[in-house]
Structure formats: C-alpha cells, structure tokens
Amino acid sequence: MASRSCANFLDLASGNLLDIPHTPRPLPRVMTVPGIISDLDGYGSNDGDSDVCRERKIIVANMLPLHAQRDRVTAKWCFSFDEDALLLHLKDGFSPETEVIYVGSLKVEIDASEQEEVAQKLLEDFNCVPTFLPHDLHKKFYHGFCKQQLWPLFHYMLPMCPDHGDRFDRVLWQAYVSANKIFADKVREVINPDDDYVWVQDYHLMVLPTFLRKRFHRVKLGFFLHSPFPSSEIYRTLPVRDEILRGLLNCDLIGFQTFDYARHFLSCCSRMLGLDYESKRGHIGLDYSGRTVYIKILPVGVHMGRLESVLNLHSTSAKIKEIQKQFEGKKLILGVDDMDIFKGISLKFLAVEQLLQQHPELQGKLVLVQIVNPARSTGKDVQEAKRETYLTAERINETYGSSNYEPVILIDRPVARYEKSAYYAVAECCIVNAVRDGMNLVPYKYIVCRQGTPYMDKETGMNLVSPPTSMLVVSEFIGCSPSLSGAIRVNPWDTDAVAEALNLAITMPNSEKQLRHEKHYRYVSSHDVAYWARSFMHDLDRACKDHYSKRCWGIGLGLGFRVVSLSPSFRKLSIDHIVSAYKRTTRRAIFLDYDGTVVPQSSIIKSPSPEVISVLSTLCSDPKNTVFIVSGRGRSSLSEWLAPCEMLGIAAEHGYFMRWNESTKWESCNLAADLDWKKVVEPVMRLYTEATDGSNIEIKESALVWHHQDADPDFGSCQAKELMDHLENVLANEPAVVKRGQHIVEVKPQGVSKGLVAEKVLSTMVKGGKPPEFVMCIGDDRSDEDMFEGIFRTISSPSLSMSPEIFACTVGQKPSKAKYYLDDTADVVRLLQGLATASNPKPSVLP
C-alpha cells in the first residue's frame, strides 16, 4: 500500500524557529547494474517494482567516518576515511557484495555554496550522504539537547538545580526533532525501501525511526544504543519520554550493550506505555500494535586487524622500547579515558593515593599513566572535572613523588594510535573506573595489545620467554564489565576497594594472570566488531521476515505515529456490511462480552448505560435473534444490571452459570461440580495479596481472581508469574486450571470457557431445527478468543447443512482469531444500534 508522507513533521519544530535549507537537489540512488529509476523526485514508492540493486545497508549516525580538510593550494575540500571509526569497521561483518552507504554529518562546516559539489563528491567517492545541518541547528541539536540533556540523563545525572545540569528546554527538543527529520530526509533520497536495510546508531537519532516508518511502513529498520539506558525512575523524568520510546519502537530491532540496559528499556515501555514483552524462542519481543519489536543484547567488539596492524608498525615497537626503558623496575598501571565527569578519573587517582598510603613499599615503584582523550563536549562540568583531575594529580605527586619519580603521569594531549598501543602493550594492569559508561572498549584494546603479534614480540623481546599476561580492574557500571569475567570488578565510589583491587592485580601470580588473559583474549578475538555487525544484521533480517505477510497502516499524529501490522484478512467491521447480512437472515445468534465490549474497561461505573440497555432490549425482543451476554463477572451483578432485558441470555463466570432469559432458571456447568480446590487456592492468593501492595482478590462462586492492575507494573507482573507457578503446583491433581490474563491470575473449574457457551447455544439451535444463518460475536480480551474458536469449531461441524455468515469481531486493533475489529466500545454500541434499527420487531399482542 502507498506510504503516507511525513512532510509536515517539521511543524513540530514550532514554525519559523529554525531556517533549515532544503537539499540542493535529490541525490541519485546508487545502482550497480543498468536499470530505470522511476519517481526519482518523489523518492520512490512503497509499492511497485523495486530497483534492480545488490544488497545494501544504510548506516545512519551523527558523524560520517571521514576526515575533512582544505587543500592549501586549491582551497578545495579533501576527504579520507577515518580508519579508526567503528562505522567503517562494521563493514567487515557484511558480505563482500554488500554495498554500504553512510548518512551523517561532517566534522567540519561546509559553506552553502559548496554543499552540492561536496555532497556529489562524497556520494561518488565514499558512498557517504552528508546532512549539512545549519550551524545554529547543529549547536542546539548536538551541544544542546544531546550533550546537555540526553547524555547526562542517560548517565543518571538529573538537573536537580541550575548548577547541576541543564533543565529541559523545549527549544532544544524541537531542534533535536528537526535534525532527526533532516537525517531521515537524507535516507529517503537514497533508500530502496523494499530491499535496503537501515541501521541507525546511538542516542542522537532516537526519533528518526518515526519519520522513516511514517514514509515507508515496511522499511527494514534497526537501531543500536551505544550509551547506557537509564532505569525507569530516571528516564521517566524526561518530559518527552513517550515520544522517544515510540520513536525507538518504530524499529524492527533495538540493540543494547548489556541486559541491564535492555531491562531498563523494557521496564520503561511497560510502565509508561503499558506494553508487555515475552521471550520468543530465545529472543525478547515487544508486541507493538501487531508488530513484534525485537530486543538484541550484544556488546560491541574491536577490530582485531586494525589493532594488530598498528602493533606491527616499527614506530610502535620503538615506542614500546622507550616506555620499557623509562619505567624499568616499576609497575605500570594504565588508564585511558575521555575527559568528562562520568569517567571517574579523579576517583581513580584517589584510589592510587590510598594504595600508596596503605602500602609504603610501593612508593617509588608504582606508576599510573593516565592518557586523557579530548573532551567530546564543552561546559562547566567538563572544566570542573579537568580542574579536579589536575589538582588531585598534583597533590599525589607532591606527597609521594620525588625529583625523579612521579606516581601519577597525566598525558593530556592528542596521543597517536601507535603510542597508545605501546602503552597498552607495556602496562601490567589497566584500570577503567567510570562511574557510568555505555561500552568502553579500552579493556578490549588492552587485551589485544598485551597479546601482541609475532613481529612485535620479535622486535621488542616481549612474550618470548613467558606467555602473555594481563590484568584488568573495571568498574561494574560499564557495558563491557559482564563480558570480562576474569577482570576484578569494583565499585568506583569505594576508593578502598579500588585500591585493594589494584594491589591484588599487580601482586597476583603470573600463572593466574596468564589464565585470566587467555580467557579474555578468546572472548575478545571471537566477539570482534565484525561478529557484532554480522549478528545484529542476522537478527534484523529475521525480525523483518513477515513484513509482507501482513497488512500495514499508519495511525497517530506527530511523534506518536506508529504502524499497525495485522493479518491480511483482518479488517474493520462495516456497519452497512453487517446490517445487510442481518436483514437477509431470519435465524441469528449474537454473543457479546461485557467489560471492554459494551461497557468501557476503564469506566468506574460498571453498570450498562441506558443506551446499551435500550439496544440490547430491542435486539433480544426480536424473535429471530438469540442474544447472549457472555462475561467473567458473577451472575448476581449481571442479572441485576441487565434485568430490563427480559429475553436476554446471560452466561456468567465464563459460562459456569447460564440462563436463556429472565424467566428460565440458572444452569450450572456439569463439568465441574467439585469446588473444594477453592479452599486451597484462597490462602495462597491472600499470601500474595499481603505481599503485593495494590493487589486484591475477587471471589466468585466458581472461581477466584487475583488482580494486580494497581500494583507496581514490574513487581505485580513478577508476583503474578510466581503465583501462577505456585498455584499450578498445588493444583496439579485438582479439577481446576490457572489462567493468566491482563493484570489478573484466575483459577476456574477445568473445562469451563466462553467457547463452550457458544458451542452449547449453537448446538441447541441446530437440535431445535433452527440452525443459525447469522452469527455475530464481539469481545476484547483473551477469554473471548475461546469464544471465537468455539464458534468456528461448531460451524465447521458436519451436522450443519449450510454454513452461516460469521462476524467474529475483536475490540481494538490487535492480533486475534477474529477476522474483524472495532476501535472501541462506542463503535460496538453504534453497530448494535444499527442492527436494532434493522430489526423493527413487531409489538407483542397482549390478551
């Protein structure tokens, strides 16, 4: 079906706040065989013939993997690939035939007059599509919303006061949305939506998926978050929390570095959007409007070849010899961190100070070399962290140093790759002490460099006498910590524990260091960046398998947009269509659920409205109709509320009790006369009720229901699972079944279901010589699915000479056994009113 345009999404950026230039002209799609590109100006269509292209991956990130500088002679821009960029390395995970296109910004600002020429050059020479964000927009987007609001929040820093972080600014949010819109437009210029895979990288572009999904409903879209994802208690403070969650949920696959980050995301979806998740054959999936959004947990790896090639450089070997000579007879500990408040550099220094104080014998023998990478953002927080780092280092060196010895050496300058690799190779121990970090690759690089290469070993004499060793002290708050089981994990805030961990690391026997190193090297070398990219794309391909087996349509406005994906035969029930069938038939069976169908689920008043009573009375007064309310509620409340409808059939407690009209007696299900199990179940439920604040027990004549809709979502769901397991064990030999529903755990007699009610009513009509010609069934939850199934089972029976017209309908657009849906209870009442108008029953003649 045709996709809807997202051209008006810039309205979200509040009018003329930002003057965003259009792309000079649409860039051509990249083709590798002759073919015809149709509808170029319209960026293609979501249906029709696809371009003949080889497999392509479109990688979208904030920055392109390029270096840029002006040629001093020609004044032209010159570009080259950044060989250390992760985006470039992940290509190794794709097949050689795969074409990779990069979409992102350049690290330099290009004048508007040069943008068209540069864009064409980058596409032709580097397969890169630049976004060219205006200066003011880029400042508000990156340095504003990304670095001053998202980055601190995702690292658990809340703006409790003006001096402690920047508070939410709507203008910066609008810049973030506008920038994401520009990135999405650039993807649209080169995408073949039927075939290409789009992989979006990191927190800078979390609403971009909404723009792409709105334009291309079946786009194959993945997202990977490289930073941490905070707990729901932190994330829920973000005023635009729902928009960002829904943006991510417009992907097919969302990747996280650790299970903790994925768990936090799932908890946010549950608490803020009411979405449940489940594990499907080992893969975690969220049901989002009929689409399954999968969750991937896999930390990023390093590029082994790149690291080893640097180790094989002569300059690296020369630097290794220099460092060995400089620190001869000393124990070298290495730290490599960006300069920001979350890396814990000053806490690391305090731990070294504590170590020197507690172990005087190490004074003069222990050296910490701290390499500081340039800060990625500016601001008072970075300046304060830098000032504290320098002051702490100076104090330690003054206290424990001498004229020829400094316990802390701070290298705060750009450090070449070969020099950094040399320090990695020489250091006995590496410490990463971040208080919060997404995926820190420093430990991985250290392990690879300690392993060395044959050339490096020969040139430097390392690892020739004894096997390589390494020791890691890592914060338990960084993404790579779970994968490094041989590392010494520490709480960076506990300086005593960090000091003791460093002492353990440098005094550990070489045999144990060797075993830990071998374990780490096996993992790092087998889980490199190519493995990460290959695994992610494999799961993305699997997540997109059923894109074309379902009907898709978009609903929602602005950033609340989402795609509903359901069975091709699933469609909205038309009143005209069903009324036409209703008028043609003379023997009709109508089954209606109560809560969520004729009465809103969220309504505090559970009794039916006058309109519902009126329409039910009209329908059941028609002698051609057999009308039943089939509910899980008790018979006393249902008979009281529906008393005006004298000819209405009622099935209470999922069909355990049943009567055909007000004048007939209640029949009880003969399948389950023994209810002694209730004496066992009730004490167990009370135990869980006392332990779960917000839960309660509903006692029915034939069943017991434990409700947890008012409890904490995570704890309530966890307790419900435990209760279900507990009850299944104690009821193993009892004639009762335990069912899990929406915020409930219900125990009811075995064999009782709404499906049996439908079967009984239809069978009775057949036996009475009045087989139904028209069957309508409307319900909204899992128990009503039994009713749909029971109807289909009965109708397919050979005892029926002619199949009736069946209208099985669920309330809400969601996966169901029904073939039709209505949006809500108001839709249901309107449909029933249409049928009631068509009935016009003749008034009964009274004697």
C-alpha positions, 0 to 999 in steps of 0.5 A: 500500500502507498506510504503516507508522507511525513512532510509536515513533521517539521511543524513540530519544530514550532514554525519559523524557529529554525531556517533549515535549507532544503537539499540542493537537489535529490541525490541519485540512488546508487545502482550497480547494474543498468536499470530505470529509476522511476519517481526519482523526485518523489523518492520512490514508492512503497509499492511497485517494482523495486530497483534492480540493486545488490544488497545494501545497508544504510548506516545512519549516525551523527558523524560520517567516518571521514576526515575533512580538510582544505587543500592549501593550494586549491582551497578545495575540500579533501576527504579520507576515511577515518580508519579508526571509526567503528562505522567503517569497521562494521563493514567487515561483518557484511558480505563482500557484495554488500554495498554500504552507504553512510548518512551523517554529518561532517566534522567540519562546516561546509559553506552553502555554496559548496554543499552540492559539489561536496555532497556529489563528491562524497556520494561518488567517492565514499558512498557517504550522504552528508546532512549539512545541518545549519550551524545554529541547528547543529549547536542546539541539536548536538551541544544542546539537547544531546550533550546537555540533556540526553547524555547526562540523563542517560548517565543518571545525572538529573538537573536537580538545580541550575548548577547541576545540569541543564533543565529541559528546554523545549527549544532544544527538543524541537531542534533535536526533532528537526535534525532527526527529520533532516537525517531521515530526509537524507535516507529517503533520497537514497533508500530502496525501501523494499530491499535496503536495510537501515541501521541507525546508531546511538542516542542522537537519532532516537526519533528518526525511526518515526519519520522513516516508518511514517514514509515507508511502513515496511522499511527494514529498520534497526537501531543500536544504543551505544550509551547506557539506558537509564532505569525507569525512575530516571528516564521517566523524568524526561518530559518527552519520554513517550515520544522517544520510546515510540520513536525507538519502537518504530524499529524492527530491532533495538540493540543494547550493550548489556541486559541491564540496559535492555531491562531498563528499556523494557521496564520503561515501555511497560510502565509508561506505555503499558506494553508487555514483552515475552521471550520468543524462542530465545529472543525478547519481543515487544508486541507493538500494535501487531508488530513484534519489536525485537530486543538484541543484547550484544556488546560491541567488539574491536577490530582485531586487524586494525589493532594488530596492524598498528602493533606491527608498525616499527614506530610502535615497537620503538615506542614500546622500547622507550616506555620499557626503558623509562619505567624499568623496575616499576609497575605500570598501571594504565588508564585511558579515558575521555575527559568528562565527569562520568569517567571517574578519573579523579576517583581513580587517582584517589584510589592510587593515593590510598594504595600508596598510603596503605602500602609504603613499599610501593612508593617509588615503584608504582606508576599510573599513566593516565592518557586523557582523550579530548573532551567530546563536549564543552561546559562547566562540568567538563572544566570542573572535572579537568580542574579536579583531575589536575589538582588531585594529580598534583597533590599525589605527586607532591606527597609521594613523588620525588625529583625523579619519580612521579606516581601519577603521569597525566598525558593530556594531549592528542596521543597517536594510535601507535603510542597508545598501543605501546602503552597498552602493550607495556602496562601490567594492569589497566584500570577503567573506573567510570562511574557510568559508561555505555561500552568502553572498549579500552579493556578490549584494546588492552587485551589485544595489545598485551597479546601482541603479534609475532613481529612485535614480540620479535622486535621488542623481546616481549612474550618470548620467554613467558606467555602473555599476561594481563590484568584488568580492574573495571568498574561494574557500571560499564557495558563491557564489565559482564563480558570480562569475567576474569577482570576484578570488578569494583565499585568506583565510589569505594576508593578502598576497594579500588585500591585493594583491587589494584594491589591484588592485580599487580601482586597476583601470580603470573600463572593466574594472570596468564589464565585470566588473559587467555580467557579474555583474549578468546572472548575478545578475538571471537566477539570482534566488531565484525561478529557484532555487525554480522549478528545484529544484521542476522537478527534484523533480517529475521525480525523483518521476515513477515513484513509482507505477510501482513497488512500495514497502516499508519495511525497517530499524529506527530511523534506518536505515529506508529504502524499497525501490522495485522493479518491480511484478512483482518479488517474493520467491521462495516456497519452497512456490511453487517446490517445487510447480512442481518436483514437477509437472515431470519435465524441469528445468534449474537454473543457479546462480552461485557467489560471492554465490549459494551461497557468501557474497561476503564469506566468506574461505573460498571453498570450498562448505560441506558443506551446499551440497555435500550439496544440490547432490549430491542435486539433480544425482543426480536424473535429471530435473534438469540442474544447472549451476554457472555462475561467473567463477572458473577451472575448476581451483578449481571442479572441485576444490571441487565434485568430490563432485558427480559429475553436476554441470555446471560452466561456468567463466570465464563459460562459456569452459570447460564440462563436463556432469559429472565424467566428460565432458571440458572444452569450450572456447568456439569463439568465441574461440580467439585469446588473444594480446590477453592479452599486451597487456592484462597490462602495462597492468593491472600499470601500474595495479596499481603505481599503485593501492595495494590493487589486484591482478590475477587471471589466468585462462586466458581472461581477466584481472581487475583488482580494486580492492575494497581500494583507496581507494573514490574513487581505485580507482573513478577508476583503474578508469574510466581503465583501462577507457578505456585498455584499450578503446583498445588493444583496439579491433581485438582479439577481446576486450571490457572489462567493468566490474563491482563493484570489478573491470575484466575483459577476456574473449574477445568473445562469451563470457557466462553467457547463452550457457551457458544458451542452449547447455544449453537448446538441447541439451535441446530437440535431445535431445527433452527440452525443459525444463518447469522452469527455475530460475536464481539469481545476484547480480551483473551477469554473471548478468543475461546469464544471465537474458536468455539464458534468456528469449531461448531460451524465447521461441524458436519451436522450443519447443512449450510454454513452461516455468515460469521462476524467474529469481531475483536475490540481494538486493533490487535492480533486475534482469531477474529477476522474483524475489529472495532476501535472501541466500545462506542463503535460496538454500541453504534453497530448494535444500534444499527442492527436494532434499527434493522430489526423493527420487531413487531409489538407483542399482542397482549390478551 
